[in-house]
Amino acid sequence: MPLQVQLGVTPMELLRQRRLDAARARLRMQPNASITETALNFGFGHLGRFSHYYYERFRELPRQTQTDDSA
């Protein structure tokens, strides 16, 4: 059975989700980390798309993750 059928996402979407999860973990653990450097370190070369994908997945912007005291 193809991965897309098993998980409901394409392999590229799964990879993107994993990279976004890792970027979010870094922003939470290192609130002073550069969002630009974080995006680039996790393979997002286009910052606008990174923000779009990030918001789509977590319903908040990267800078909101950094300033969220409850994170």
Secondary structure by P-SEA (a helix, b strand, c coil): ccccccccccaaaaaaaaaaaaaaaaaaacccccaaaaaaaaccccaaaaaaaaaaaccccaaaaaacccc
